Amino acid sequence: MRTMPHQLSHPSNLPSKLSFDDYLLSATIFYYDINVEKKFNEAIEKQAVKIRDANIGHGRPKVSDVREFILNQSDALQRITSILRIPQEKFLRIVALIRELDAPTDQAINDRLHSSEWNFKKIEKKVRENSGHNPFADRLIDVLLNGYQDTRLKDTLPQIYRERLQLKTLNEYTDEQNLIFNLKDRHHAWYNSMKGYAVEEKIKEQVQLAHQSFAQGNCAFVVRKVDLMIPDAINPKILIMSSYDETTSSAQSTRASDMIQIYQSLKHRQMQRGRKYYFINVVDGGGWIARRKDLKRMYDACDYCLSISELPQLSNIITSIMTQRL
């Protein structure tokens, strides 16, 4: 959505910063990148092939079936939580609860105070340990199959989660479309990360068009990692951060606060050194458009704020900045 831009004046002869309204009108609700879509779809299809080839039966699984599935299939527990329709994060809480209920009191107290929550990788590792005698594996498999009737969970785990703990099949799909959709839902966070990386690659292309070098990571005078620093991390003249979000979350407020901190750090260093530094924010996605107040904070806390559609202007902005004396 575009109109004739109203630009804000910038010091010297640098390109002007778009007004907030024009920046907002240039923003993209959903970023579509055909290469991202192709890569994601190919990865999903590879996983689908493995699942089809596994040829899991349709009958109610036995303890030995579940054990074999966990031992031999990749991402087995994530796949089981998908079948049970339990959110993965909630499943990790359920495992934490089981560990507390089954542990001696002293160990349960110590774990609560000093141990971190197990992730899927660690849970599967624990299941694979001591295959001849593994009480944790036996307990977990029993909960997956019969957790709804488990006497120790009846008073501690809400029914909305407990009623799902009755695994009746290891078959992950009823039809082909169901399989693909389930896999895409499971890996949606990775899909969004791929889009974020694609935007970052577009930024790098613009830096290269401006014939500038860049660094990534820790900056000498900013207390956080920076996406791109031009020309280097020791004494950069330009800092660039990018953020693409299709959904809203409280993390966006934190992100906006972080960007304000970076901008204030640059202004403070500028006063100390008498040298101009520039901060460029590349921000886009329907999640940011919906979270307007945080987006405005991001816009205000930078010298330039660009959407994806405005990225072709970035190389000119960089060239103009880098040819300034200060």
N, C-alpha and C positions, 0 to 999 in steps of 0.2 A: 504494500500500500504506500504510494508515494505522492507527495505534493511538491510544489516549488519550495526549496529549502530556505529557512531563515537561519543564517549563520551568525554565531557569536564572534565578536572581534577577538583576535589573539595578538599578543605582543609581536612587534617587528613585522616581518613579511611572511610569517608562517601561515599555512592554511588555517581557516577558521574552524572552530568546533561547532558541530551541528547543534541547533537548539534541542532541548529535550523533546519537544513535540515532534520535530522532524526525525530525530533519532528513533523515537517510539514508532513512528509510522513506517520506518524502514525495517523494523524488527520482524523476525520470522517466528511463527508459532511452532511449526514443525520443520526441522531442517531435513531435507531429503538429499542424500548423497548416494548415487547409484552404485558407487564402489563399496560403500559401507553396506548397503543392502545386499549386494552380491556376496561379499565376504561372510556376512552373518548367515545368509541363507545356505551357503555352502557348508558352513560349520554345523548348522542345525541338521542338514541332510546327512552328514557324516555320522552324527550321533544317532539319527533315526535308523540308519543302516545297521549300526551295532545292536540297537534294540530289536529290530526285526530279526536279525540273524540269531539273537539269543533264543528266540522262539519260546518264550516263557508260557507255560500252560495256563489254562483258564480256571482250573480247579482251586479250591481253598488250599493254600500252602501249608505244609507241615513245618515243624521247627527246623528240620534238616534242609528243607527247601530255602527257608529264609537265610539260614546260616550260609549255605552255598552261594546264594545270591549276593550277600554282603561280601563274602570272601573273594568272589570271582568277577563281579561286575563293577565297572568304574562308576563313581558317584552314586553308589548303591543307596545310601541312606537318604540323599536328596531325592532320589527317584521314588523311594518308598514314601517319604513325606508328601510327595506330589500325589501318589496314589491315595493316600489317606486324607488328602486335602487339609493338611496341617501346615501353616506357614513355617518356613524353615527356622526363623528366629524363635518362634514358640516351641518348636521341637527341641532346640538347644536348652530352653528353660526347663522343659520336661525332663531331659536327661540330667540337668543339674538337680532337679527335685528328687529324682530316683536315687542319685548318688547320696544326697543328704539323708533320705529315708533309710537307706540300706547300710549306711556307715555307722560305726560306734559313735556315741555322743561326742567324745573328745575329738575324733577325726572330723566329724561333721562341722564342729565349731571351728577347728583349724582351717578346714577347706573354705568355709564361708569368709573367714578373716584374711586368709593368705593365698588362696588359690584362685586363678582366673577361670572363667568359663571355658569348657572344652568346645572347640569348633568341630566341624564334621570330619576333618582330616584326623584329629586326635581320637575322636570317638571310634572311627573305623580302625585305627591303629590298635586301640584297646581291645576291640572285638577280635582282631586277628592274633592277638597274643595268646600263647599257651592254648593252642587249639584243643588239646586233650582235656584240659580242665580250666574253664574260664567262667567264673561266676557272673562277672559283669555281662559277658556276651549272652549267657543263658537268661539273665534277668531282662536285658534289653529286648531280646527276641520275644520273650514271654509277654512283655508289655506291648510290643507291636501287635502281637496276635490276640492278646486277651486283656489288654489294659483297661477296657471298659468295666470289667468285672473285678479288677484288682482291688482287694480290700484295703490295702495301704494307700491307694490313690483316691478312693471314694471320698475321703474327708479332706484331701489336700489339693486335688486337681479339679478345677471347675468342669462341669459336665460338657460344656461346649467344646472342650478339648478331649476329655476322656472318652466321650462317645465315639470319637473317630478312631480310637485305638483298638480296632478289631479288623486286622488285615485279612481280607477275603480273597485277594488275588495279587499276583506279582505282574500281571499283565498291565502295561501302562497306557493302553489306549483301546478305545472301542472301534475306532476307524482311523484312517490315514490322517484326516484333517485334525482329529482330536490329538493324535500323537504330535504333529507339527506344532499346533497351538500350545500344547503343554510344554514342549521344549522351549519355545520362544518365550513363554511366560517365565519359565525357570531361569532363563538367561537374559532377562530384560535389562538388568543392571549392567551387564557386559555390553549389550547393544547400545545403551546410552553412553557408556565410556568410549565406545568406538566412535560415536559422533563427536564427543569432546576431543578425541585425538585427531580426528579428521579436520576439525576447525583449527587446531594447533598447527597441523601441517600446512594449511592454507596461510596462516600467519607467517610461518617459516618461508614459504614461497615468496611472500611480499618482501620479507627482509632480504632474501637473495636477489630479488629484482632491484632492490635499492643498493646492491653491491656492498652489503655490510655483514660483518661477522657477528656472532651472538653466542651467548653462554646460557646455560640453564642450571637451576639449583639454588645454592646459597649465595646471597648477595653480601658484599662486605659491610653494608650499613643498613640492611633491612632484616628484621628478626622473623623471617619466614622464607620458604623457598619461593623463587620467582620463576614464572614460566619461561620468559625470554629477557635477556639483558643485552643491550647493544652499546658498545661493541664487545664488552667482556664483563666478568663478574667483579673485578677488582675496582674498576672506576667507570661504571656504566653511565651513559648519558640518557638512555631510554630504558624504562622498565615496562614490560608488557605482561598483562595477566588476562586470561581468557576463562569464561564460564558459560556453559550451555546447559540449560535446564528445561525439560518439558513439564516437570511436575514441581509443585511447591513444597517447601519444608522450612522448618525453623532454622536449618543450616544456612539458608540464604541470608538471614539477619546477621549471623556470625560472619559469613563471607563479606557482607557489606561493611561490617565493622573492621574486618581485616584490611579491606581496601582503603578505608579511611586512615587506618594506622600507617599503611605504606605511604600514602600521599602526604600525611603529616611529617613522616620521617624524611621524605624528600625535601619538603619545604624547610624543615629545620636544618638539614645539611646545606641547602642552598644559601640560607642566611649565614651559616658558618663559613662556607667556602667562597661565597660570591660567584658561584657557578650555577647556571640553570640546569635543572634536571627535568625530565618529562616522564609522565606516567600515562600510559595508554591502556584503557580497559576495553576488551572485546567481550561483550555481553549479549546473549541472545537466547531465544526459546520462550515458549508459551508460559513456562513456569515463572520466568522473570517478568513477563508482561502482566501476568496475573498478580504478582507481588509488587505492585507499583511503588509503594513507599520505599522498599529496599532497593528497587531499581533506581529510583531517583537519588538515593544516597550513593549508589555506585557511580551514577552519572556525575554527581557533583564532586566526587573525590578523585578526579583525574583531569588531565589536560585534554584528552580526547577520549570519546566513548563511541565505539563502532559496533554496528551489527554485522552479521555475516554478509549481508548484501552490500555493505559499505566497505568491505575489506579491500576491494581494488584501489581504494584511496590511500591505503596504508603505506605503500612504497613511496608515494609522493610526500606524505607526512614525514616519514623517516628521513628521506633525502633532504628535505627542507630543514629539519632539526639538525642533522649532522653537519650541515654546511654553515650553521650559525657559529659565530665566534664564541659565544658564552653558552 
